[in-house]
Amino acid sequence: MINLYTDEHYKILMLHNLLKENGIISFIENQIMSTLAPWIVNSGGYMNSTLKVNESDFEKSKKIIDVYNNNNL
């Protein structure tokens, strides 16, 4: 699996669900620690979760997230 997106945990959860709705399996790195002690994962506790996908799904996932981000500015 490769890193697709790093951000706040709540946003990573939304993106994880969005990918799941589109048939893409993803994994959230630091899911538990980012909610219990985010300052341990990353100094300051900011952008503490990473969304990972299979390499074969990377381009499709990136397009889905780009569309989501552009529509939610």
N, C-alpha and C positions, 0 to 999 in steps of 0.2 A: 504494500500500500504506500502511496505517496501523499505528501501534504498538499491539500487543495486550498485551504482557507484557515486563517487564524484570526480570532476575534474574541469578543466577550462571550461567555458561556451561553447566555440566553439567545444570542443571534446564531451561534453554532447549532443549538437545538432546533431552531426554526429551519435553518438550511438543511440539517440532517433529515428532518421530516419532509421538506420539499423534494429532496433527492429520492427519498423512499417512495413518495407518491409517483415519481417518474421512473420507478423500477431500478434505481441505482443503490447498491449497498454501500454504506459509508460507516466509518468508525470515528468516534470522538475520543481523541487523546486527552488525558488529564480530566476526564469527566467528573470524577469524584473529588479529586484534590482542588479543582477549580471552584467548587462550591464550598468546600470545607475550609480551605486555607489558600486562597488565590495568590497571596503574597509569597507563598513558598514556590509556586509554579513559575511565577514571573515577578521580578521586582516591581513593586507598586501594585501588583495584582491585576494589571490591565492586560487585555488580550491574552487570556490565560488558557484558552481551549483551541485545539487544532482539529479540523475536519480532514479525514483521510479517505481516499478512494483507491480502487484498483487502477493501475495504469491504463488499462483498456477503457475505463470509464472517465478518464480525466478530462478529455476535450468536451464531451457531452455535459459533464458536471459543471465545468467552467462556464459554458454557455448559459446553462440554467441559472447559475448564480449571478452572472453578469446581467441577465435580463431582470432578475429579481432586484438587484441593487439599483439598476437604472430606473426601475419603476417605483422605488421606495426612497428616493432622495428626498 
